[in-house]
Amino acid sequence: MKWTDSLEIAIQLSEAHPEVDPTRLNFVDLMTWVMALPGFEESESHCGEKKLEAIQQAWIDEVE
């Protein structure tokens, strides 16, 4: 998985952290959790605010 795989990341995050409200998650924690997912292959140097926003929005959509 890479930073651009927003939907797949969102699905895995919602399964790993069902108690979390993604609208209240800060980007530092989000980045850390994404990088800890099994199969995630990119470094934080390839991450940016727009990619984190896309992941967060996909997670919000997944929860709703």
N, CA, C and O atoms as a Tinker XYZ file with bonds, in Angstrom:
   256  protein
     1  N      0.825000   -1.183000    0.000000    73     2
     2  CA     0.000000    0.000000    0.000000    64     1     3
     3  C      0.870000    1.247000    0.000000    63     2     4     5
     4  O      1.982000    1.266000    0.528000    81     3
     5  N      0.325000    2.271000   -0.605000    73     3     6
     6  CA     1.014000    3.564000   -0.682000    64     5     7
     7  C      0.083000    4.662000   -0.180000    63     6     8     9
     8  O     -1.106000    4.434000    0.038000    81     7
     9  N      0.640000    5.850000   -0.002000    73     7    10
    10  CA    -0.150000    6.978000    0.513000    64     9    11
    11  C     -1.370000    7.271000   -0.352000    63    10    12    13
    12  O     -2.370000    7.782000    0.152000    81    11
    13  N     -1.307000    6.962000   -1.629000    73    11    14
    14  CA    -2.418000    7.276000   -2.534000    64    13    15
    15  C     -3.551000    6.245000   -2.475000    63    14    16    17
    16  O     -4.587000    6.442000   -3.110000    81    15
    17  N     -3.375000    5.164000   -1.734000    73    15    18
    18  CA    -4.407000    4.132000   -1.606000    64    17    19
    19  C     -5.392000    4.491000   -0.487000    63    18    20    21
    20  O     -5.588000    3.725000    0.457000    81    19
    21  N     -5.995000    5.657000   -0.612000    73    19    22
    22  CA    -6.822000    6.228000    0.456000    64    21    23
    23  C     -7.927000    5.297000    0.941000    63    22    24    25
    24  O     -8.097000    5.111000    2.146000    81    23
    25  N     -8.668000    4.722000    0.024000    73    23    26
    26  CA    -9.798000    3.890000    0.420000    64    25    27
    27  C     -9.338000    2.640000    1.156000    63    26    28    29
    28  O     -9.887000    2.309000    2.207000    81    27
    29  N     -8.357000    1.954000    0.632000    73    27    30
    30  CA    -7.841000    0.750000    1.294000    64    29    31
    31  C     -7.297000    1.081000    2.676000    63    30    32    33
    32  O     -7.530000    0.338000    3.629000    81    31
    33  N     -6.581000    2.183000    2.791000    73    31    34
    34  CA    -6.056000    2.618000    4.081000    64    33    35
    35  C     -7.210000    2.915000    5.033000    63    34    36    37
    36  O     -7.183000    2.501000    6.192000    81    35
    37  N     -8.218000    3.626000    4.549000    73    35    38
    38  CA    -9.370000    3.974000    5.385000    64    37    39
    39  C    -10.090000    2.733000    5.901000    63    38    40    41
    40  O    -10.494000    2.685000    7.063000    81    39
    41  N    -10.249000    1.747000    5.054000    73    39    42
    42  CA   -10.902000    0.503000    5.469000    64    41    43
    43  C    -10.096000   -0.174000    6.566000    63    42    44    45
    44  O    -10.650000   -0.607000    7.575000    81    43
    45  N     -8.789000   -0.263000    6.367000    73    43    46
    46  CA    -7.954000   -0.908000    7.378000    64    45    47
    47  C     -7.932000   -0.126000    8.689000    63    46    48    49
    48  O     -7.942000   -0.718000    9.768000    81    47
    49  N     -7.901000    1.192000    8.597000    73    47    50
    50  CA    -7.907000    2.006000    9.814000    64    49    51
    51  C     -9.226000    1.867000   10.564000    63    50    52    53
    52  O     -9.231000    1.785000   11.792000    81    51
    53  N    -10.340000    1.839000    9.845000    73    51    54
    54  CA   -11.635000    1.702000   10.514000    64    53    55
    55  C    -11.758000    0.346000   11.204000    63    54    56    57
    56  O    -12.421000    0.236000   12.235000    81    55
    57  N    -11.127000   -0.681000   10.647000    73    55    58
    58  CA   -11.135000   -2.001000   11.283000    64    57    59
    59  C    -10.178000   -2.051000   12.473000    63    58    60    61
    60  O    -10.474000   -2.687000   13.485000    81    59
    61  N     -9.039000   -1.385000   12.353000    73    59    62
    62  CA    -8.037000   -1.406000   13.425000    64    61    63
    63  C     -8.399000   -0.494000   14.594000    63    62    64    65
    64  O     -8.006000   -0.752000   15.731000    81    63
    65  N     -9.148000    0.573000   14.312000    73    63    66
    66  CA    -9.479000    1.565000   15.339000    64    65    67
    67  C    -10.971000    1.913000   15.294000    63    66    68    69
    68  O    -11.333000    3.056000   15.015000    81    67
    69  N    -11.843000    0.920000   15.570000    73    67    70
    70  CA   -13.289000    1.170000   15.447000    64    69    71
    71  C    -13.828000    2.197000   16.440000    63    70    72    73
    72  O    -14.893000    2.775000   16.222000    81    71
    73  N    -13.103000    2.420000   17.518000    73    71    74
    74  CA   -13.575000    3.353000   18.544000    64    73    75
    75  C    -13.228000    4.810000   18.246000    63    74    76    77
    76  O    -13.662000    5.711000   18.964000    81    75
    77  N    -12.446000    5.045000   17.188000    73    75    78
    78  CA   -11.944000    6.386000   16.888000    64    77    79
    79  C    -12.892000    7.135000   15.958000    63    78    80    81
    80  O    -13.383000    6.582000   14.974000    81    79
    81  N    -13.137000    8.388000   16.283000    73    79    82
    82  CA   -13.881000    9.286000   15.406000    64    81    83
    83  C    -12.860000    9.959000   14.486000    63    82    84    85
    84  O    -12.075000   10.786000   14.952000    81    83
    85  N    -12.851000    9.625000   13.192000    73    83    86
    86  CA   -11.829000   10.168000   12.297000    64    85    87
    87  C    -11.884000   11.685000   12.128000    63    86    88    89
    88  O    -10.910000   12.292000   11.684000    81    87
    89  N    -13.006000   12.299000   12.474000    73    87    90
    90  CA   -13.087000   13.760000   12.367000    64    89    91
    91  C    -12.304000   14.447000   13.482000    63    90    92    93
    92  O    -12.028000   15.644000   13.396000    81    91
    93  N    -11.947000   13.711000   14.514000    73    91    94
    94  CA   -11.245000   14.287000   15.663000    64    93    95
    95  C     -9.774000   13.861000   15.735000    63    94    96    97
    96  O     -9.091000   14.150000   16.717000    81    95
    97  N     -9.304000   13.193000   14.723000    73    95    98
    98  CA    -7.943000   12.669000   14.708000    64    97    99
    99  C     -6.973000   13.687000   14.119000    63    98   100   101
   100  O     -7.231000   14.262000   13.062000    81    99
   101  N     -5.857000   13.905000   14.809000    73    99   102
   102  CA    -4.861000   14.834000   14.261000    64   101   103
   103  C     -3.986000   14.115000   13.230000    63   102   104   105
   104  O     -3.876000   12.889000   13.237000    81   103
   105  N     -3.379000   14.884000   12.366000    73   103   106
   106  CA    -2.617000   14.311000   11.257000    64   105   107
   107  C     -1.357000   13.577000   11.707000    63   106   108   109
   108  O     -0.910000   12.654000   11.025000    81   107
   109  N     -0.782000   13.964000   12.827000    73   107   110
   110  CA     0.414000   13.265000   13.328000    64   109   111
   111  C      0.051000   11.824000   13.689000    63   110   112   113
   112  O      0.750000   10.885000   13.307000    81   111
   113  N     -1.053000   11.659000   14.430000    73   111   114
   114  CA    -1.490000   10.307000   14.782000    64   113   115
   115  C     -1.925000    9.528000   13.546000    63   114   116   117
   116  O     -1.620000    8.343000   13.412000    81   115
   117  N     -2.634000   10.193000   12.651000    73   115   118
   118  CA    -3.082000    9.531000   11.426000    64   117   119
   119  C     -1.894000    8.998000   10.636000    63   118   120   121
   120  O     -1.914000    7.850000   10.191000    81   119
   121  N     -0.875000    9.805000   10.459000    73   119   122
   122  CA     0.308000    9.373000    9.721000    64   121   123
   123  C      0.978000    8.183000   10.410000    63   122   124   125
   124  O      1.390000    7.233000    9.744000    81   123
   125  N      1.086000    8.229000   11.717000    73   123   126
   126  CA     1.702000    7.136000   12.474000    64   125   127
   127  C      0.914000    5.847000   12.314000    63   126   128   129
   128  O      1.494000    4.783000   12.098000    81   127
   129  N     -0.401000    5.940000   12.419000    73   127   130
   130  CA    -1.243000    4.753000   12.283000    64   129   131
   131  C     -1.188000    4.173000   10.879000    63   130   132   133
   132  O     -1.162000    2.953000   10.713000    81   131
   133  N     -1.169000    5.031000    9.872000    73   131   134
   134  CA    -1.081000    4.549000    8.486000    64   133   135
   135  C      0.236000    3.801000    8.285000    63   134   136   137
   136  O      0.259000    2.715000    7.706000    81   135
   137  N      1.310000    4.381000    8.758000    73   135   138
   138  CA     2.620000    3.750000    8.561000    64   137   139
   139  C      2.749000    2.429000    9.317000    63   138   140   141
   140  O      3.595000    1.605000    8.969000    81   139
   141  N      1.925000    2.214000   10.345000    73   139   142
   142  CA     1.958000    0.975000   11.121000    64   141   143
   143  C      1.090000   -0.132000   10.516000    63   142   144   145
   144  O      1.138000   -1.274000   10.973000    81   143
   145  N      0.300000    0.198000    9.498000    73   143   146
   146  CA    -0.568000   -0.808000    8.887000    64   145   147
   147  C      0.257000   -1.893000    8.203000    63   146   148   149
   148  O      1.280000   -1.601000    7.584000    81   147
   149  N     -0.186000   -3.144000    8.313000    73   147   150
   150  CA     0.500000   -4.223000    7.605000    64   149   151
   151  C      0.422000   -4.001000    6.093000    63   150   152   153
   152  O     -0.646000   -3.704000    5.558000    81   151
   153  N      1.522000   -4.142000    5.432000    73   151   154
   154  CA     1.549000   -3.978000    3.980000    64   153   155
   155  C      1.784000   -2.563000    3.509000    63   154   156   157
   156  O      1.850000   -2.314000    2.305000    81   155
   157  N      1.913000   -1.616000    4.450000    73   155   158
   158  CA     2.187000   -0.248000    4.036000    64   157   159
   159  C      3.666000   -0.118000    3.710000    63   158   160   161
   160  O      4.514000   -0.523000    4.506000    81   159
   161  N      3.990000    0.453000    2.527000    73   159   162
   162  CA     5.345000    0.391000    2.007000    64   161   163
   163  C      6.080000    1.718000    1.868000    63   162   164   165
   164  O      7.278000    1.714000    1.588000    81   163
   165  N      5.412000    2.850000    2.052000    73   163   166
   166  CA     6.072000    4.129000    1.802000    64   165   167
   167  C      6.553000    4.782000    3.083000    63   166   168   169
   168  O      6.101000    4.447000    4.178000    81   167
   169  N      7.469000    5.712000    2.932000    73   167   170
   170  CA     7.984000    6.439000    4.082000    64   169   171
   171  C      7.195000    7.730000    4.277000    63   170   172   173
   172  O      6.422000    8.150000    3.417000    81   171
   173  N      7.415000    8.340000    5.432000    73   171   174
   174  CA     6.700000    9.585000    5.721000    64   173   175
   175  C      7.140000   10.724000    4.815000    63   174   176   177
   176  O      6.422000   11.715000    4.684000    81   175
   177  N      8.301000   10.604000    4.188000    73   175   178
   178  CA     8.762000   11.662000    3.288000    64   177   179
   179  C      7.879000   11.802000    2.052000    63   178   180   181
   180  O      7.899000   12.838000    1.388000    81   179
   181  N      7.100000   10.756000    1.739000    73   179   182
   182  CA     6.184000   10.809000    0.599000    64   181   183
   183  C      4.786000   11.277000    1.009000    63   182   184   185
   184  O      3.886000   11.370000    0.175000    81   183
   185  N      4.617000   11.564000    2.280000    73   183   186
   186  CA     3.324000   11.972000    2.804000    64   185   187
   187  C      3.201000   13.493000    2.780000    63   186   188   189
   188  O      4.189000   14.217000    2.900000    81   187
   189  N      1.979000   13.950000    2.625000    73   187   190
   190  CA     1.706000   15.381000    2.674000    64   189   191
   191  C      0.308000   15.615000    3.205000    63   190   192   193
   192  O     -0.473000   14.679000    3.369000    81   191
   193  N      0.004000   16.865000    3.468000    73   191   194
   194  CA    -1.296000   17.203000    4.048000    64   193   195
   195  C     -2.446000   16.769000    3.148000    63   194   196   197
   196  O     -3.463000   16.282000    3.644000    81   195
   197  N     -2.306000   16.935000    1.839000    73   195   198
   198  CA    -3.385000   16.557000    0.916000    64   197   199
   199  C     -3.648000   15.047000    0.957000    63   198   200   201
   200  O     -4.799000   14.616000    0.894000    81   199
   201  N     -2.595000   14.256000    1.060000    73   199   202
   202  CA    -2.772000   12.800000    1.132000    64   201   203
   203  C     -3.440000   12.405000    2.445000    63   202   204   205
   204  O     -4.303000   11.529000    2.463000    81   203
   205  N     -3.047000   13.044000    3.538000    73   203   206
   206  CA    -3.673000   12.758000    4.824000    64   205   207
   207  C     -5.135000   13.194000    4.836000    63   206   208   209
   208  O     -5.985000   12.512000    5.408000    81   207
   209  N     -5.424000   14.318000    4.213000    73   207   210
   210  CA    -6.820000   14.769000    4.110000    64   209   211
   211  C     -7.659000   13.772000    3.320000    63   210   212   213
   212  O     -8.802000   13.495000    3.683000    81   211
   213  N     -7.097000   13.236000    2.246000    73   211   214
   214  CA    -7.817000   12.251000    1.426000    64   213   215
   215  C     -8.083000   10.977000    2.219000    63   214   216   217
   216  O     -9.165000   10.397000    2.122000    81   215
   217  N     -7.104000   10.541000    2.999000    73   215   218
   218  CA    -7.269000    9.348000    3.831000    64   217   219
   219  C     -8.323000    9.604000    4.905000    63   218   220   221
   220  O     -9.199000    8.771000    5.138000    81   219
   221  N     -8.232000   10.753000    5.551000    73   219   222
   222  CA    -9.198000   11.088000    6.596000    64   221   223
   223  C    -10.615000   11.145000    6.024000    63   222   224   225
   224  O    -11.545000   10.626000    6.639000    81   223
   225  N    -10.790000   11.764000    4.866000    73   223   226
   226  CA   -12.115000   11.853000    4.256000    64   225   227
   227  C    -12.632000   10.475000    3.866000    63   226   228   229
   228  O    -13.812000   10.180000    4.054000    81   227
   229  N    -11.770000    9.638000    3.331000    73   227   230
   230  CA   -12.183000    8.279000    2.978000    64   229   231
   231  C    -12.611000    7.507000    4.224000    63   230   232   233
   232  O    -13.565000    6.730000    4.176000    81   231
   233  N    -11.911000    7.715000    5.334000    73   231   234
   234  CA   -12.264000    7.060000    6.595000    64   233   235
   235  C    -13.613000    7.565000    7.089000    63   234   236   237
   236  O    -14.451000    6.776000    7.526000    81   235
   237  N    -13.824000    8.859000    7.024000    73   235   238
   238  CA   -15.108000    9.450000    7.430000    64   237   239
   239  C    -16.241000    8.840000    6.590000    63   238   240   241
   240  O    -17.279000    8.449000    7.122000    81   239
   241  N    -16.023000    8.768000    5.276000    73   239   242
   242  CA   -17.022000    8.186000    4.372000    64   241   243
   243  C    -17.266000    6.717000    4.708000    63   242   244   245
   244  O    -18.403000    6.248000    4.656000    81   243
   245  N    -16.212000    5.999000    5.050000    73   243   246
   246  CA   -16.310000    4.571000    5.379000    64   245   247
   247  C    -17.146000    4.366000    6.653000    63   246   248   249
   248  O    -17.936000    3.426000    6.733000    81   247
   249  N    -16.974000    5.229000    7.621000    73   247   250
   250  CA   -17.696000    5.118000    8.884000    64   249   251
   251  C    -19.183000    5.445000    8.704000    63   250   252   253
   252  O    -20.044000    4.831000    9.334000    81   251
   253  N    -19.466000    6.406000    7.848000    73   251   254
   254  CA   -20.860000    6.810000    7.616000    64   253   255
   255  C    -21.522000    5.822000    6.729000    63   254   256
   256  O    -22.701000    5.974000    6.408000    81   255
